[in-house]
Amino acid sequence: MTRTLLGKIRHFWRYFKMDTPLFLLLIGISSFGLIVLHSASAGSTILLYKQTTHFVLALGAMLVIAQIPPYLFRRYSPYLMLFGIFLLILVLLFGTSSGGAQRWLDLGFVRFQPSELMKVIVPIAIASILSETTLPPKPIPILISIVSIIVIILLIAKQPDLGTSLLIGTSGFYVLFFSGIRIRIIKHNNWLNLGLISSLIGAGSYIAWNYLLMAYQKKRILTLINPSSDPLGSGYHILQSKIAIGSGGLLGKGIEQGSQSRLDFLPEHTTDFIFAVIAEELGFLGVLLLLFIYGLIIYRCFVISFESDDTFSKLLGASLTLIFFTYIFVNIGMVSGLLPVVGIPLPLISYGGSSLITLMASFGIIMSIHKHKSPAYLSKF
């Protein structure tokens, strides 16, 4: 009986041909996240059940996407991009509002954020554009890529969701970076070029501050510089988060023993600020363990990406991996008071369905790159 069951499991695993190290790391860190979430929510079984359901759906999405050959993502990337832009326009016209932002489409049976889809669609589309020619890319593909990225940034920033728009824009520029684009503007002792770049940065900052950023976004930036200026208002999140992180010490207070989250001093302790809960309850060693697992996931994803035999898969896999790192960096920087507060959850740990499913879809694409790198699939490019 046992042998029959093991045989079925082996057959199932050979069929899906998943990357075992990456799969186990994802299962491990997601399980760790469920434990932390249960503690952060004061033992809420409802929240734990919902997040477990999200994880099962996200895992299913990853398994399904992993079976799709990369050449299909490349072939249909223009349609994916147009579909994504269409959804973003629908959000601006008919989207539902929450917390002063209009970011969701309500279909009756489900409500979702189209901007989450763009986290995957933008890298696919830009990688497809740049992989059409030899690398480094020519000016025309670069120009098309930059224009596409700017359109997406403006549509999402209009919702308003500046943090997500900048991160999605960054995901597109990561593909440009990995494509080998060379910027040879600054040369040794060329003060004219350096002055020109400084002037452009200064002018862009002035325009962004005076005409693009909203009042609450400006306040978040000013609060980052001096959180104590408004300890019960805009600076409350950062101050309470720093208290939680600092009180954890080396070993932490223990699971379900965190006072900041238990007594509701720490806002958003199951979502954006769950890293502070980890630091308070598990201490510095718990944070190191989390960062170590994150590092292993990033390393494995880069290995899979760079071992692929086609340009599109290399660009797409590497950019998705660097996006994953960016979300980690931004969330921890935000919670630690090093970056402005933006609505970026801690990957694979924070509560939430849309972000988790999108993230696991990204890993599904990386799994697909691992599975479909045989000559039979490469001949289709």
BANU-998007 format. One line per 3 residues: number of its first residue (from 1); their letters; for each residue y, x, z of C-alpha. Coordinates in Angstrom, 2 decimals. Layout:
BEGIN
NUM = a = Y:X:Z ~ ...
This chain:
BEGIN
1 = mtr = 0.00:0.00:0.00 ~ 2.39:2.79:1.00 ~ 1.51:4.84:-2.08
4 = tll = 2.12:1.83:-4.33 ~ 5.54:1.27:-2.76 ~ 6.46:4.96:-3.09
7 = gki = 5.33:4.88:-6.71 ~ 7.58:1.92:-7.44 ~ 10.52:3.69:-5.78
10 = rhf = 9.92:6.84:-7.86 ~ 9.69:4.76:-11.05 ~ 12.90:2.94:-10.12
13 = wry = 14.68:6.24:-9.40 ~ 13.48:7.87:-12.64 ~ 14.69:4.85:-14.59
16 = fkm = 18.20:4.96:-13.17 ~ 18.21:8.77:-13.16 ~ 20.97:9.01:-10.56
19 = dtp = 22.26:12.32:-9.26 ~ 20.40:12.48:-5.94 ~ 22.78:14.78:-3.99
22 = lfl = 25.87:12.74:-4.93 ~ 24.09:9.45:-4.29 ~ 22.96:10.52:-0.80
25 = lli = 26.44:11.82:0.05 ~ 28.01:8.52:-0.97 ~ 25.48:6.53:1.06
28 = gis = 26.01:8.82:4.05 ~ 29.80:8.68:4.12 ~ 29.83:4.92:3.46
31 = sfg = 27.44:4.39:6.39 ~ 29.71:6.55:8.52 ~ 32.61:4.38:7.40
34 = liv = 30.82:1.20:8.51 ~ 30.27:2.69:11.98 ~ 33.94:3.66:12.28
37 = lhs = 35.05:0.26:10.96 ~ 32.89:-1.55:13.51 ~ 34.49:0.50:16.27
40 = asa = 38.04:0.14:14.91 ~ 37.66:-3.65:14.65 ~ 36.61:-3.92:18.32
43 = gst = 33.04:-4.74:17.36 ~ 33.88:-7.49:14.87 ~ 30.63:-8.51:13.20
46 = ill = 32.51:-10.64:10.66 ~ 34.51:-7.68:9.39 ~ 31.41:-5.50:9.35
49 = ykq = 29.47:-8.14:7.39 ~ 32.27:-8.49:4.83 ~ 32.54:-4.74:4.33
52 = tth = 28.76:-4.40:4.05 ~ 28.87:-7.09:1.35 ~ 31.66:-5.17:-0.41
55 = fvl = 29.58:-2.00:-0.23 ~ 26.48:-3.68:-1.71 ~ 28.56:-5.08:-4.58
58 = alg = 30.22:-1.70:-5.12 ~ 26.87:0.06:-5.12 ~ 25.57:-2.43:-7.67
61 = aml = 28.63:-1.81:-9.85 ~ 28.01:1.93:-9.65 ~ 24.35:1.55:-10.66
64 = via = 25.24:-0.67:-13.62 ~ 28.09:1.52:-14.87 ~ 25.92:4.61:-14.55
67 = qip = 23.65:3.17:-17.26 ~ 26.51:2.95:-19.81 ~ 26.68:6.07:-22.03
70 = pyl = 30.07:7.86:-21.97 ~ 30.52:7.45:-25.73 ~ 30.85:3.69:-25.19
73 = frr = 33.71:4.23:-22.74 ~ 35.37:6.42:-25.33 ~ 34.77:4.02:-28.22
76 = ysp = 36.18:0.98:-26.42 ~ 38.97:2.77:-24.50 ~ 41.80:1.27:-26.67
79 = ylm = 40.54:-2.24:-25.96 ~ 40.22:-1.46:-22.25 ~ 43.81:-0.19:-22.18
82 = lfg = 45.15:-3.26:-24.01 ~ 43.16:-5.53:-21.71 ~ 44.56:-3.76:-18.65
85 = ifl = 48.15:-4.04:-19.92 ~ 47.56:-7.72:-20.68 ~ 46.40:-8.32:-17.09
88 = lil = 49.43:-6.48:-15.68 ~ 51.74:-8.68:-17.75 ~ 49.90:-11.76:-16.47
91 = vll = 50.52:-10.54:-12.91 ~ 54.28:-10.35:-13.57 ~ 54.28:-13.83:-15.10
94 = fgt = 51.74:-15.79:-13.05 ~ 50.62:-13.48:-10.23 ~ 50.35:-14.61:-6.61
97 = ssg = 52.56:-13.02:-3.95 ~ 51.72:-11.64:-0.53 ~ 53.91:-9.59:1.79
100 = gaq = 56.80:-9.64:-0.65 ~ 54.79:-8.20:-3.54 ~ 53.35:-9.94:-6.61
103 = rwl = 50.20:-7.92:-7.31 ~ 47.31:-10.37:-7.51 ~ 45.75:-12.72:-10.04
106 = dlg = 44.16:-15.80:-8.49 ~ 41.30:-17.18:-10.58 ~ 40.40:-19.85:-8.06
109 = fvr = 37.05:-18.40:-7.01 ~ 38.36:-14.84:-6.63 ~ 41.66:-12.99:-6.24
112 = fqp = 41.98:-9.42:-7.46 ~ 44.50:-6.69:-8.28 ~ 44.53:-5.63:-11.95
115 = sel = 46.22:-2.38:-10.88 ~ 42.90:-1.40:-9.27 ~ 41.24:-1.58:-12.69
118 = mkv = 43.90:0.73:-14.12 ~ 42.76:3.48:-11.75 ~ 39.69:3.78:-13.98
121 = ivp = 41.05:2.56:-17.33 ~ 43.97:5.02:-17.53 ~ 41.84:8.20:-17.21
124 = iai = 39.34:6.80:-19.73 ~ 42.07:6.01:-22.27 ~ 43.95:9.31:-21.90
127 = asi = 40.73:11.35:-22.02 ~ 39.79:9.50:-25.21 ~ 43.18:10.23:-26.83
130 = lse = 43.14:13.93:-25.97 ~ 39.49:14.53:-26.88 ~ 40.06:13.39:-30.47
133 = ttl = 41.38:16.87:-31.38 ~ 40.63:20.41:-30.35 ~ 42.04:21.61:-27.05
136 = ppk = 44.70:22.35:-26.02 ~ 45.98:19.09:-27.56 ~ 48.66:18.85:-30.24
139 = pip = 52.13:17.36:-29.52 ~ 51.37:13.89:-31.00 ~ 48.37:13.10:-28.73
142 = ili = 50.37:14.42:-25.77 ~ 53.32:12.18:-26.65 ~ 51.08:9.11:-27.06
145 = siv = 49.46:9.85:-23.70 ~ 52.77:10.25:-21.88 ~ 54.20:7.04:-23.36
148 = sii = 51.05:5.12:-22.37 ~ 51.23:6.47:-18.82 ~ 54.91:5.58:-18.47
151 = vii = 54.30:2.00:-19.66 ~ 51.57:1.53:-17.02 ~ 53.74:3.07:-14.29
154 = lli = 56.65:0.73:-15.07 ~ 54.46:-2.38:-15.19 ~ 52.88:-1.64:-11.80
157 = akq = 56.14:-0.47:-10.19 ~ 57.68:-3.81:-11.21 ~ 55.25:-5.73:-8.93
160 = pdl = 56.53:-3.77:-6.83 ~ 53.87:-1.19:-5.99 ~ 55.47:2.21:-6.35
163 = gts = 52.72:4.11:-4.50 ~ 49.91:2.80:-6.69 ~ 51.96:3.21:-9.88
166 = lli = 52.66:6.88:-9.12 ~ 49.02:7.58:-8.23 ~ 47.77:5.91:-11.40
169 = gts = 50.36:7.85:-13.38 ~ 49.14:11.01:-11.69 ~ 45.58:10.20:-12.79
172 = gfy = 46.74:10.23:-16.42 ~ 48.59:13.51:-16.00 ~ 45.47:15.04:-14.45
175 = vlf = 43.72:14.51:-17.78 ~ 46.63:16.28:-19.50 ~ 46.26:19.13:-17.01
178 = fsg = 42.53:19.56:-17.62 ~ 43.05:19.35:-21.38 ~ 44.76:22.75:-21.21
181 = iri = 48.32:21.63:-21.95 ~ 50.62:24.62:-21.66 ~ 54.20:24.40:-20.51
184 = rii = 55.90:27.68:-21.35 ~ 59.45:26.81:-20.49 ~ 60.07:29.12:-17.55
187 = khn = 59.95:32.77:-18.52 ~ 60.79:35.83:-16.51 ~ 64.52:36.11:-15.87
190 = nwl = 65.24:33.05:-18.01 ~ 67.76:31.45:-15.69 ~ 68.98:29.04:-18.37
193 = nlg = 65.60:27.33:-18.61 ~ 65.23:27.32:-14.84 ~ 68.68:25.75:-14.49
196 = lis = 67.84:23.14:-17.12 ~ 64.65:22.12:-15.32 ~ 66.46:21.99:-11.98
199 = sli = 69.17:19.79:-13.50 ~ 66.58:17.41:-14.97 ~ 64.79:17.16:-11.62
202 = gag = 68.08:16.57:-9.84 ~ 69.19:13.91:-12.33 ~ 65.80:12.19:-12.17
205 = syi = 65.89:12.17:-8.36 ~ 69.42:10.70:-8.40 ~ 68.43:7.93:-10.83
208 = awn = 65.25:7.13:-8.90 ~ 67.06:6.99:-5.55 ~ 70.01:4.89:-6.70
211 = yll = 68.47:2.62:-9.34 ~ 64.67:2.52:-9.03 ~ 63.75:2.67:-5.34
214 = may = 64.11:-0.48:-3.26 ~ 65.69:-0.53:0.18 ~ 62.38:-0.54:2.09
217 = qkk = 61.08:2.38:-0.02 ~ 64.18:4.43:0.77 ~ 63.74:3.59:4.43
220 = ril = 60.16:4.88:4.38 ~ 61.32:8.23:2.99 ~ 64.12:8.53:5.57
223 = tli = 61.69:7.53:8.33 ~ 59.38:10.37:7.29 ~ 62.17:12.84:8.02
226 = nps = 62.93:11.35:11.45 ~ 60.46:8.68:12.67 ~ 62.15:8.55:16.08
229 = sdp = 65.29:7.08:14.50 ~ 63.59:3.66:14.45 ~ 60.63:3.89:16.87
232 = lgs = 60.04:0.12:17.05 ~ 60.66:-0.54:13.35 ~ 59.98:1.60:10.30
235 = gyh = 58.94:4.61:12.39 ~ 56.41:2.70:14.50 ~ 53.40:3.30:12.24
238 = ilq = 53.83:7.06:12.04 ~ 54.61:7.52:15.75 ~ 51.59:5.51:16.92
241 = ski = 49.36:7.25:14.41 ~ 50.44:10.69:15.64 ~ 49.76:9.62:19.24
244 = aig = 46.24:8.51:18.26 ~ 45.50:11.71:16.37 ~ 46.84:13.95:19.12
247 = sgg = 45.03:12.14:21.92 ~ 41.63:12.74:20.35 ~ 41.54:16.43:21.20
250 = llg = 38.52:18.46:20.20 ~ 35.67:16.03:20.84 ~ 37.49:12.69:20.89
253 = kgi = 37.29:9.82:23.35 ~ 34.04:8.48:21.94 ~ 33.06:5.60:19.67
256 = eqg = 34.70:2.31:20.73 ~ 36.79:4.16:23.33 ~ 40.02:4.58:21.35
259 = sqs = 42.91:3.09:23.29 ~ 45.41:3.07:20.41 ~ 43.26:0.80:18.24
262 = rld = 41.63:-1.18:21.05 ~ 44.97:-2.11:22.58 ~ 46.52:-2.83:19.16
265 = flp = 49.14:-0.11:19.40 ~ 47.98:1.34:16.07 ~ 48.84:-0.95:13.11
268 = eht = 46.45:-1.39:10.17 ~ 43.74:0.43:12.13 ~ 40.91:-0.94:9.96
271 = tdf = 42.60:-0.20:6.63 ~ 45.32:2.37:5.85 ~ 45.39:4.03:9.30
274 = ifa = 41.67:4.22:10.02 ~ 41.84:8.03:9.82 ~ 43.83:7.97:13.08
277 = via = 40.97:6.00:14.68 ~ 38.49:8.68:13.57 ~ 40.70:11.43:15.01
280 = eel = 41.13:9.60:18.33 ~ 37.50:8.60:18.84 ~ 35.68:11.57:17.28
283 = gfl = 38.29:14.27:17.73 ~ 38.93:17.38:15.67 ~ 35.20:17.98:15.10
286 = gvl = 34.75:14.46:13.74 ~ 37.65:15.00:11.33 ~ 36.12:18.30:10.21
289 = lll = 32.78:16.55:9.57 ~ 34.52:13.91:7.47 ~ 36.44:16.51:5.46
292 = fiy = 33.25:18.54:4.98 ~ 31.42:15.54:3.47 ~ 34.44:14.79:1.28
295 = gli = 34.40:18.41:0.14 ~ 30.72:18.23:-0.80 ~ 31.32:15.05:-2.83
298 = iyr = 34.25:16.64:-4.68 ~ 32.27:19.83:-5.34 ~ 29.26:17.91:-6.69
301 = cfv = 31.45:15.75:-8.95 ~ 33.18:18.82:-10.39 ~ 29.78:20.45:-11.05
304 = isf = 28.55:17.37:-12.92 ~ 31.77:17.17:-14.93 ~ 31.93:20.81:-15.96
307 = esd = 28.22:20.93:-16.84 ~ 28.65:18.14:-19.40 ~ 28.53:19.22:-23.05
310 = dtf = 31.36:17.17:-24.57 ~ 35.12:17.30:-24.10 ~ 35.59:13.63:-23.26
313 = skl = 33.10:13.72:-20.37 ~ 34.59:16.94:-19.00 ~ 38.14:15.56:-19.04
316 = lga = 37.17:12.16:-17.64 ~ 34.84:13.42:-14.91 ~ 37.19:16.16:-13.70
319 = slt = 40.21:13.83:-13.63 ~ 38.32:11.11:-11.71 ~ 37.24:13.75:-9.19
322 = lif = 40.79:15.01:-8.71 ~ 42.01:11.41:-8.31 ~ 39.47:10.97:-5.50
325 = fty = 40.86:14.11:-3.83 ~ 44.43:12.82:-4.27 ~ 43.65:9.54:-2.50
328 = ifv = 42.18:11.49:0.42 ~ 45.16:13.86:0.54 ~ 47.77:11.09:0.34
331 = nig = 46.13:8.90:2.99 ~ 45.65:11.72:5.49 ~ 49.13:13.06:4.77
334 = mvs = 50.58:9.57:5.29 ~ 48.73:8.98:8.56 ~ 49.67:12.45:9.84
337 = gll = 53.36:11.94:9.11 ~ 53.51:14.48:6.29 ~ 54.02:11.92:3.50
340 = pvv = 55.80:8.55:3.31 ~ 53.80:5.46:4.29 ~ 52.20:3.93:1.19
343 = gip = 49.38:1.43:0.84 ~ 46.61:3.91:0.05 ~ 43.31:3.36:1.94
346 = lpl = 41.03:6.18:3.07 ~ 38.32:6.33:0.36 ~ 34.89:4.96:1.32
349 = isy = 36.04:4.40:4.92 ~ 38.86:1.84:5.03 ~ 38.14:-1.88:4.94
352 = ggs = 38.65:-3.52:1.56 ~ 36.68:-4.73:-1.41 ~ 38.80:-4.08:-4.51
355 = sli = 39.47:-0.40:-3.79 ~ 35.85:0.25:-2.79 ~ 34.42:-1.34:-5.94
358 = tlm = 36.90:0.53:-8.14 ~ 36.09:3.81:-6.44 ~ 32.33:3.33:-6.78
361 = asf = 32.87:2.41:-10.44 ~ 34.48:5.83:-10.85 ~ 31.43:7.46:-9.30
364 = gii = 29.30:5.33:-11.63 ~ 31.08:6.95:-14.59 ~ 30.38:10.40:-13.13
367 = msi = 26.74:9.38:-12.64 ~ 26.71:8.27:-16.28 ~ 27.98:11.71:-17.34
370 = hkh = 25.10:13.25:-15.39 ~ 22.49:10.91:-16.88 ~ 23.58:10.94:-20.53
373 = ksp = 24.12:14.59:-21.27 ~ 20.97:14.95:-23.37 ~ 21.26:15.77:-27.10
376 = ayl = 20.17:12.23:-28.02 ~ 23.36:10.82:-26.57 ~ 25.62:13.69:-27.58
379 = skf = 24.78:13.09:-31.23 ~ 26.66:9.80:-31.03 ~ 30.02:11.51:-30.46
